[in-house]
């Protein structure tokens, strides 16, 4: 642009002749020739970044793992929530190249529906077809096969399931039960949840024995109202769920990322509970991301 302005100014001055016009034409020609070269350079640079993505991060889980917020329900690939800052951080540890992100998490998914196709929340995740999808567990297996076939290494996996197993209990009829019956129901549900978590972690470890697997814990949004019926049972259920996740994480050589204490006192600011929704706001997702990253920094480095 500066070259064009100077050439046009020379033509307007006294004595400007054919030589100036030719210089102007030459300058325009040079600019026009350089633009395609610049475009090609940018395209090659973008291609180089994509080809450099030899490592992959897979996220498994529910709506929290997918990054759901009630003010953003668009169908997408789930490169958001806590998954995004964690992938960004991994890029800083992997030669400045952000890993390929495959988020297979499904809003509404339970530890049991992970193995079937009953949860309709998959419609929000563009990693699944709109019709005739496979389960999250089966899709995980096929994606692992595809990544290996493409020559990529799956270095990290996050697994976040079990929260909806507890949330699904919170019906109006359940909350009117005597507390002893509520806790007994929670205990029975946790037995099923435990078995499914073992089944899922066994699957992941069989396919990816060398990957780093991080298991985020669950926060308690109901602490925003200490006198609510939900808070009373949440105080019983969520610590037990987190203990279960931490125990199984250790058993399978995984790393538990505790988030429960981080949210205490921040429920209204970090979640949508004030709008009757339990999901994190962006500040909450950032907090989970920080905890996952902090957990990852404490893991001894290993060869990819």
KETI-325783 format. One record per residue (C-alpha): residue number from 1; residue in three letters; x, y, z. Coordinates in Angstrom, 1 decimal, m for minus. Example, Ala and Ser with C-alpha at 12.3 -4.5 7.8 and 13.67 -1.06 7.14 Angstrom:
// residues 2
+-----+------+--------+--------+--------+
| seq | type |   east |  north |     up |
+-----+------+--------+--------+--------+
|   1 |  ALA |   12.3 |   m4.5 |    7.8 |
|   2 |  SER |   13.7 |   m1.1 |    7.1 |
+-----+------+--------+--------+--------+
// end
This chain:
// residues 304
+-----+------+--------+--------+--------+
| seq | type |   east |  north |     up |
+-----+------+--------+--------+--------+
|   1 |  UNK |    0.0 |    0.0 |    0.0 |
|   2 |  UNK |    2.8 |    2.4 |    0.8 |
|   3 |  UNK |    4.5 |    1.7 |   m2.5 |
|   4 |  UNK |    1.3 |    2.5 |   m4.4 |
|   5 |  UNK |    0.8 |    5.8 |   m2.6 |
|   6 |  UNK |    4.3 |    6.9 |   m3.3 |
|   7 |  UNK |    4.1 |    6.0 |   m6.9 |
|   8 |  UNK |    0.8 |    7.8 |   m7.4 |
|   9 |  UNK |    2.2 |   10.9 |   m5.6 |
|  10 |  UNK |    5.1 |   11.0 |   m8.1 |
|  11 |  UNK |    2.7 |   10.9 |  m11.0 |
|  12 |  UNK |    0.8 |   13.9 |   m9.7 |
|  13 |  UNK |    3.9 |   16.1 |   m9.3 |
|  14 |  UNK |    5.2 |   18.4 |  m12.1 |
|  15 |  UNK |    7.4 |   16.7 |  m14.7 |
|  16 |  UNK |    5.9 |   13.2 |  m14.1 |
|  17 |  UNK |    6.1 |   11.4 |  m17.3 |
|  18 |  UNK |    6.1 |    8.0 |  m18.9 |
|  19 |  UNK |    8.9 |    6.8 |  m16.6 |
|  20 |  UNK |    6.8 |    7.4 |  m13.5 |
|  21 |  UNK |    3.9 |    5.6 |  m15.1 |
|  22 |  UNK |    6.0 |    2.6 |  m15.9 |
|  23 |  UNK |    7.4 |    2.6 |  m12.4 |
|  24 |  UNK |    3.8 |    2.6 |  m11.1 |
|  25 |  UNK |    2.9 |   m0.3 |  m13.4 |
|  26 |  UNK |    6.0 |   m2.1 |  m12.2 |
|  27 |  UNK |    5.1 |   m1.6 |   m8.5 |
|  28 |  UNK |    1.6 |   m2.8 |   m9.0 |
|  29 |  UNK |    2.9 |   m5.8 |  m10.9 |
|  30 |  UNK |    5.3 |   m6.6 |   m8.1 |
|  31 |  UNK |    2.6 |   m6.4 |   m5.5 |
|  32 |  UNK |    0.2 |   m8.6 |   m7.5 |
|  33 |  UNK |    3.0 |  m11.1 |   m8.0 |
|  34 |  UNK |    3.9 |  m11.2 |   m4.3 |
|  35 |  UNK |    0.3 |  m11.7 |   m3.1 |
|  36 |  UNK |   m0.1 |  m15.3 |   m4.5 |
|  37 |  UNK |    3.3 |  m16.1 |   m3.0 |
|  38 |  UNK |    2.2 |  m14.9 |    0.4 |
|  39 |  UNK |   m1.1 |  m16.9 |    0.1 |
|  40 |  UNK |    0.9 |  m20.0 |   m0.8 |
|  41 |  UNK |    3.2 |  m19.4 |    2.2 |
|  42 |  UNK |    0.3 |  m19.1 |    4.6 |
|  43 |  UNK |   m1.3 |  m22.3 |    3.2 |
|  44 |  UNK |    2.0 |  m24.2 |    3.5 |
|  45 |  UNK |    2.4 |  m23.0 |    7.1 |
|  46 |  UNK |   m1.1 |  m24.2 |    8.0 |
|  47 |  UNK |   m0.4 |  m27.5 |    6.3 |
|  48 |  UNK |    2.8 |  m27.8 |    8.3 |
|  49 |  UNK |    1.0 |  m27.3 |   11.6 |
|  50 |  UNK |   m1.6 |  m29.9 |   10.7 |
|  51 |  UNK |    1.0 |  m32.4 |    9.6 |
|  52 |  UNK |    3.0 |  m31.7 |   12.8 |
|  53 |  UNK |    0.0 |  m32.9 |   14.9 |
|  54 |  UNK |    1.4 |  m36.4 |   15.5 |
|  55 |  UNK |   m0.1 |  m36.6 |   19.0 |
|  56 |  UNK |   m3.7 |  m36.9 |   20.0 |
|  57 |  UNK |   m5.7 |  m36.1 |   23.2 |
|  58 |  UNK |   m9.0 |  m38.0 |   23.6 |
|  59 |  UNK |  m11.7 |  m36.8 |   26.1 |
|  60 |  UNK |  m14.3 |  m39.2 |   27.3 |
|  61 |  UNK |  m17.2 |  m38.3 |   29.5 |
|  62 |  UNK |  m20.4 |  m36.4 |   30.0 |
|  63 |  UNK |  m21.7 |  m32.8 |   29.5 |
|  64 |  UNK |  m19.0 |  m31.4 |   31.8 |
|  65 |  UNK |  m16.3 |  m33.0 |   29.7 |
|  66 |  UNK |  m18.0 |  m31.8 |   26.6 |
|  67 |  UNK |  m18.1 |  m28.2 |   27.9 |
|  68 |  UNK |  m21.8 |  m27.7 |   28.0 |
|  69 |  UNK |  m23.3 |  m24.4 |   29.1 |
|  70 |  UNK |  m27.0 |  m23.5 |   28.9 |
|  71 |  UNK |  m26.3 |  m20.4 |   26.9 |
|  72 |  UNK |  m24.5 |  m22.3 |   24.2 |
|  73 |  UNK |  m26.2 |  m25.4 |   22.9 |
|  74 |  UNK |  m24.8 |  m25.4 |   19.4 |
|  75 |  UNK |  m23.7 |  m28.7 |   17.9 |
|  76 |  UNK |  m19.9 |  m28.9 |   17.8 |
|  77 |  UNK |  m16.8 |  m30.9 |   18.4 |
|  78 |  UNK |  m16.3 |  m30.0 |   22.1 |
|  79 |  UNK |  m13.0 |  m28.2 |   21.9 |
|  80 |  UNK |  m14.1 |  m26.1 |   24.8 |
|  81 |  UNK |  m14.8 |  m26.3 |   28.5 |
|  82 |  UNK |  m11.8 |  m27.7 |   30.4 |
|  83 |  UNK |  m10.7 |  m29.7 |   27.4 |
|  84 |  UNK |   m9.5 |  m26.6 |   25.5 |
|  85 |  UNK |   m7.1 |  m25.1 |   28.1 |
|  86 |  UNK |   m5.7 |  m28.6 |   28.8 |
|  87 |  UNK |   m5.1 |  m29.1 |   25.1 |
|  88 |  UNK |   m3.5 |  m25.7 |   24.9 |
|  89 |  UNK |   m1.2 |  m26.5 |   27.8 |
|  90 |  UNK |   m0.3 |  m29.9 |   26.2 |
|  91 |  UNK |    0.8 |  m27.9 |   23.1 |
|  92 |  UNK |    3.3 |  m26.0 |   25.2 |
|  93 |  UNK |    4.8 |  m29.2 |   26.4 |
|  94 |  UNK |    4.9 |  m30.8 |   23.0 |
|  95 |  UNK |    7.2 |  m28.6 |   21.0 |
|  96 |  UNK |    4.6 |  m25.8 |   20.6 |
|  97 |  UNK |    2.3 |  m28.0 |   18.6 |
|  98 |  UNK |   m1.2 |  m28.4 |   20.0 |
|  99 |  UNK |   m2.4 |  m32.0 |   20.0 |
| 100 |  UNK |   m5.2 |  m33.2 |   17.8 |
| 101 |  UNK |   m8.3 |  m33.1 |   20.1 |
| 102 |  UNK |  m11.0 |  m35.8 |   19.9 |
| 103 |  UNK |  m13.8 |  m35.1 |   22.4 |
| 104 |  UNK |  m16.2 |  m38.0 |   22.4 |
| 105 |  UNK |  m18.1 |  m36.8 |   25.5 |
| 106 |  UNK |  m21.8 |  m36.9 |   25.4 |
| 107 |  UNK |  m24.1 |  m34.5 |   27.4 |
| 108 |  UNK |  m26.3 |  m36.6 |   29.7 |
| 109 |  UNK |  m24.0 |  m39.7 |   29.5 |
| 110 |  UNK |  m23.9 |  m42.0 |   32.5 |
| 111 |  UNK |  m21.3 |  m44.7 |   33.4 |
| 112 |  UNK |  m23.8 |  m47.2 |   32.0 |
| 113 |  UNK |  m24.9 |  m45.4 |   28.8 |
| 114 |  UNK |  m21.2 |  m45.1 |   27.9 |
| 115 |  UNK |  m21.6 |  m48.6 |   26.6 |
| 116 |  UNK |  m24.9 |  m48.2 |   24.7 |
| 117 |  UNK |  m26.7 |  m45.6 |   22.5 |
| 118 |  UNK |  m29.6 |  m44.6 |   24.8 |
| 119 |  UNK |  m28.4 |  m41.1 |   25.5 |
| 120 |  UNK |  m29.7 |  m38.5 |   23.0 |
| 121 |  UNK |  m27.2 |  m35.8 |   24.1 |
| 122 |  UNK |  m24.9 |  m37.1 |   21.4 |
| 123 |  UNK |  m26.8 |  m34.9 |   19.0 |
| 124 |  UNK |  m24.8 |  m31.9 |   20.4 |
| 125 |  UNK |  m21.5 |  m33.6 |   19.6 |
| 126 |  UNK |  m20.5 |  m33.4 |   15.9 |
| 127 |  UNK |  m18.0 |  m36.2 |   16.4 |
| 128 |  UNK |  m21.0 |  m38.5 |   16.1 |
| 129 |  UNK |  m23.3 |  m38.9 |   13.0 |
| 130 |  UNK |  m26.9 |  m37.7 |   13.5 |
| 131 |  UNK |  m28.2 |  m41.2 |   12.8 |
| 132 |  UNK |  m27.1 |  m44.7 |   13.6 |
| 133 |  UNK |  m24.3 |  m43.8 |   15.9 |
| 134 |  UNK |  m22.2 |  m46.2 |   17.9 |
| 135 |  UNK |  m21.8 |  m46.0 |   21.7 |
| 136 |  UNK |  m19.1 |  m43.8 |   23.1 |
| 137 |  UNK |  m17.1 |  m46.8 |   24.1 |
| 138 |  UNK |  m17.2 |  m48.3 |   20.6 |
| 139 |  UNK |  m16.5 |  m44.9 |   19.0 |
| 140 |  UNK |  m13.5 |  m44.6 |   21.3 |
| 141 |  UNK |  m12.2 |  m48.0 |   20.0 |
| 142 |  UNK |  m12.6 |  m47.1 |   16.4 |
| 143 |  UNK |  m11.0 |  m43.6 |   16.8 |
| 144 |  UNK |   m8.0 |  m45.2 |   18.5 |
| 145 |  UNK |   m7.6 |  m47.6 |   15.6 |
| 146 |  UNK |   m7.9 |  m44.7 |   13.1 |
| 147 |  UNK |   m5.3 |  m42.6 |   15.0 |
| 148 |  UNK |   m2.9 |  m45.4 |   15.0 |
| 149 |  UNK |   m3.4 |  m46.1 |   11.3 |
| 150 |  UNK |   m2.7 |  m42.4 |   10.6 |
| 151 |  UNK |    0.6 |  m42.7 |   12.5 |
| 152 |  UNK |   m0.4 |  m40.6 |   15.4 |
| 153 |  UNK |    0.3 |  m41.3 |   19.1 |
| 154 |  UNK |   m2.5 |  m40.9 |   21.7 |
| 155 |  UNK |   m0.6 |  m39.4 |   24.6 |
| 156 |  UNK |   m3.4 |  m38.3 |   26.9 |
| 157 |  UNK |   m7.0 |  m39.3 |   27.8 |
| 158 |  UNK |   m9.4 |  m37.7 |   30.3 |
| 159 |  UNK |  m12.3 |  m39.7 |   31.6 |
| 160 |  UNK |  m15.2 |  m37.9 |   33.4 |
| 161 |  UNK |  m18.2 |  m40.0 |   34.1 |
| 162 |  UNK |  m20.4 |  m40.9 |   37.1 |
| 163 |  UNK |  m21.9 |  m37.5 |   37.9 |
| 164 |  UNK |  m25.1 |  m38.1 |   36.0 |
| 165 |  UNK |  m25.5 |  m41.4 |   37.8 |
| 166 |  UNK |  m26.0 |  m39.3 |   41.0 |
| 167 |  UNK |  m27.9 |  m36.5 |   39.3 |
| 168 |  UNK |  m30.4 |  m38.9 |   37.8 |
| 169 |  UNK |  m31.5 |  m39.8 |   41.3 |
| 170 |  UNK |  m32.6 |  m36.3 |   42.2 |
| 171 |  UNK |  m36.3 |  m36.7 |   41.4 |
| 172 |  UNK |  m39.0 |  m35.0 |   43.5 |
| 173 |  UNK |  m40.1 |  m38.4 |   44.8 |
| 174 |  UNK |  m36.5 |  m39.4 |   45.7 |
| 175 |  UNK |  m36.0 |  m36.1 |   47.6 |
| 176 |  UNK |  m39.1 |  m36.8 |   49.8 |
| 177 |  UNK |  m37.8 |  m40.2 |   50.9 |
| 178 |  UNK |  m36.4 |  m40.5 |   54.4 |
| 179 |  UNK |  m32.7 |  m39.7 |   54.4 |
| 180 |  UNK |  m31.7 |  m43.2 |   55.3 |
| 181 |  UNK |  m33.5 |  m44.5 |   52.2 |
| 182 |  UNK |  m31.8 |  m41.8 |   50.1 |
| 183 |  UNK |  m28.4 |  m42.9 |   51.2 |
| 184 |  UNK |  m29.2 |  m46.5 |   50.7 |
| 185 |  UNK |  m30.2 |  m45.8 |   47.1 |
| 186 |  UNK |  m27.0 |  m43.8 |   46.5 |
| 187 |  UNK |  m24.9 |  m46.6 |   47.9 |
| 188 |  UNK |  m26.6 |  m49.1 |   45.6 |
| 189 |  UNK |  m26.2 |  m46.9 |   42.6 |
| 190 |  UNK |  m22.5 |  m46.4 |   43.4 |
| 191 |  UNK |  m22.0 |  m50.1 |   43.2 |
| 192 |  UNK |  m23.3 |  m50.1 |   39.6 |
| 193 |  UNK |  m21.3 |  m47.0 |   38.8 |
| 194 |  UNK |  m18.2 |  m48.6 |   40.2 |
| 195 |  UNK |  m18.6 |  m51.7 |   38.0 |
| 196 |  UNK |  m19.0 |  m49.6 |   34.9 |
| 197 |  UNK |  m16.0 |  m47.4 |   35.7 |
| 198 |  UNK |  m13.9 |  m50.5 |   36.1 |
| 199 |  UNK |  m15.2 |  m51.7 |   32.8 |
| 200 |  UNK |  m14.4 |  m48.4 |   31.1 |
| 201 |  UNK |  m11.0 |  m48.0 |   32.5 |
| 202 |  UNK |  m10.2 |  m51.6 |   31.6 |
| 203 |  UNK |  m11.1 |  m50.8 |   28.0 |
| 204 |  UNK |   m9.0 |  m47.6 |   27.9 |
| 205 |  UNK |   m6.0 |  m49.3 |   29.4 |
| 206 |  UNK |   m6.2 |  m52.3 |   27.1 |
| 207 |  UNK |   m6.2 |  m50.0 |   24.0 |
| 208 |  UNK |   m3.8 |  m47.4 |   25.4 |
| 209 |  UNK |   m1.5 |  m49.0 |   28.0 |
| 210 |  UNK |    1.1 |  m46.2 |   27.8 |
| 211 |  UNK |   m1.2 |  m43.1 |   27.6 |
| 212 |  UNK |   m1.5 |  m40.7 |   30.5 |
| 213 |  UNK |   m5.1 |  m41.0 |   31.8 |
| 214 |  UNK |   m6.5 |  m38.2 |   34.0 |
| 215 |  UNK |   m9.8 |  m38.6 |   35.9 |
| 216 |  UNK |  m11.3 |  m35.2 |   37.0 |
| 217 |  UNK |  m13.5 |  m35.3 |   40.1 |
| 218 |  UNK |  m16.9 |  m33.7 |   40.5 |
| 219 |  UNK |  m17.8 |  m30.4 |   42.2 |
| 220 |  UNK |  m20.9 |  m29.7 |   44.2 |
| 221 |  UNK |  m23.1 |  m26.9 |   42.8 |
| 222 |  UNK |  m25.8 |  m27.4 |   45.4 |
| 223 |  UNK |  m23.6 |  m26.0 |   48.2 |
| 224 |  UNK |  m24.9 |  m22.6 |   47.0 |
| 225 |  UNK |  m28.0 |  m23.3 |   49.1 |
| 226 |  UNK |  m26.9 |  m25.1 |   52.3 |
| 227 |  UNK |  m30.5 |  m25.7 |   53.3 |
| 228 |  UNK |  m31.7 |  m27.4 |   50.1 |
| 229 |  UNK |  m32.7 |  m31.1 |   50.0 |
| 230 |  UNK |  m30.3 |  m31.5 |   47.1 |
| 231 |  UNK |  m27.4 |  m30.2 |   49.1 |
| 232 |  UNK |  m28.1 |  m32.6 |   52.0 |
| 233 |  UNK |  m27.8 |  m35.7 |   49.8 |
| 234 |  UNK |  m25.0 |  m34.2 |   47.6 |
| 235 |  UNK |  m22.9 |  m33.9 |   50.8 |
| 236 |  UNK |  m23.3 |  m37.6 |   51.2 |
| 237 |  UNK |  m23.1 |  m38.7 |   47.5 |
| 238 |  UNK |  m20.4 |  m36.6 |   45.8 |
| 239 |  UNK |  m17.5 |  m37.3 |   48.2 |
| 240 |  UNK |  m18.2 |  m41.0 |   47.9 |
| 241 |  UNK |  m18.3 |  m40.7 |   44.1 |
| 242 |  UNK |  m15.0 |  m38.8 |   44.1 |
| 243 |  UNK |  m13.4 |  m41.4 |   46.4 |
| 244 |  UNK |  m14.5 |  m44.1 |   44.1 |
| 245 |  UNK |  m13.0 |  m42.3 |   41.1 |
| 246 |  UNK |   m9.8 |  m41.6 |   42.9 |
| 247 |  UNK |   m9.5 |  m45.3 |   44.0 |
| 248 |  UNK |  m10.1 |  m46.7 |   40.6 |
| 249 |  UNK |   m7.8 |  m44.1 |   39.0 |
| 250 |  UNK |   m4.9 |  m45.4 |   41.2 |
| 251 |  UNK |   m5.8 |  m49.0 |   40.5 |
| 252 |  UNK |   m5.5 |  m48.4 |   36.7 |
| 253 |  UNK |   m2.4 |  m46.2 |   36.8 |
| 254 |  UNK |   m4.4 |  m43.1 |   36.2 |
| 255 |  UNK |   m4.3 |  m39.7 |   38.0 |
| 256 |  UNK |   m7.2 |  m38.2 |   39.9 |
| 257 |  UNK |   m7.8 |  m34.4 |   39.6 |
| 258 |  UNK |   m9.8 |  m33.2 |   42.6 |
| 259 |  UNK |  m12.1 |  m30.3 |   41.9 |
| 260 |  UNK |  m14.5 |  m30.5 |   44.8 |
| 261 |  UNK |  m12.7 |  m28.1 |   47.2 |
| 262 |  UNK |  m11.9 |  m25.7 |   44.4 |
| 263 |  UNK |  m15.6 |  m24.9 |   43.9 |
| 264 |  UNK |  m16.5 |  m24.4 |   47.6 |
| 265 |  UNK |  m17.8 |  m20.8 |   48.0 |
| 266 |  UNK |  m17.7 |  m20.2 |   44.3 |
| 267 |  UNK |  m20.8 |  m22.0 |   43.3 |
| 268 |  UNK |  m22.8 |  m19.0 |   42.1 |
| 269 |  UNK |  m19.8 |  m17.5 |   40.3 |
| 270 |  UNK |  m18.5 |  m20.6 |   38.7 |
| 271 |  UNK |  m21.7 |  m22.5 |   37.9 |
| 272 |  UNK |  m25.2 |  m21.8 |   36.5 |
| 273 |  UNK |  m26.9 |  m23.1 |   39.7 |
| 274 |  UNK |  m28.4 |  m19.6 |   40.2 |
| 275 |  UNK |  m30.2 |  m20.2 |   37.0 |
| 276 |  UNK |  m31.2 |  m23.7 |   38.0 |
| 277 |  UNK |  m28.5 |  m25.4 |   36.0 |
| 278 |  UNK |  m25.6 |  m27.4 |   37.5 |
| 279 |  UNK |  m23.1 |  m26.9 |   34.7 |
| 280 |  UNK |  m20.0 |  m24.8 |   35.1 |
| 281 |  UNK |  m19.7 |  m21.3 |   33.7 |
| 282 |  UNK |  m16.5 |  m20.5 |   31.8 |
| 283 |  UNK |  m14.8 |  m19.6 |   35.1 |
| 284 |  UNK |  m15.7 |  m23.0 |   36.4 |
| 285 |  UNK |  m14.4 |  m24.8 |   33.4 |
| 286 |  UNK |  m11.2 |  m22.8 |   33.6 |
| 287 |  UNK |  m10.9 |  m23.9 |   37.3 |
| 288 |  UNK |  m11.3 |  m27.6 |   36.3 |
| 289 |  UNK |   m8.8 |  m27.0 |   33.5 |
| 290 |  UNK |   m6.3 |  m25.6 |   36.0 |
| 291 |  UNK |   m6.7 |  m28.6 |   38.2 |
| 292 |  UNK |   m6.3 |  m31.0 |   35.4 |
| 293 |  UNK |   m3.1 |  m29.2 |   34.3 |
| 294 |  UNK |   m1.8 |  m29.1 |   37.8 |
| 295 |  UNK |   m2.4 |  m32.8 |   38.1 |
| 296 |  UNK |   m0.6 |  m33.4 |   34.8 |
| 297 |  UNK |    2.5 |  m31.3 |   35.9 |
| 298 |  UNK |    3.0 |  m33.7 |   38.7 |
| 299 |  UNK |    3.2 |  m36.8 |   36.4 |
| 300 |  UNK |    6.7 |  m38.0 |   35.7 |
| 301 |  UNK |    7.6 |  m37.3 |   32.1 |
| 302 |  UNK |    7.6 |  m40.3 |   29.8 |
| 303 |  UNK |    8.5 |  m41.1 |   26.2 |
| 304 |  UNK |    5.5 |  m40.7 |   23.8 |
+-----+------+--------+--------+--------+
// end
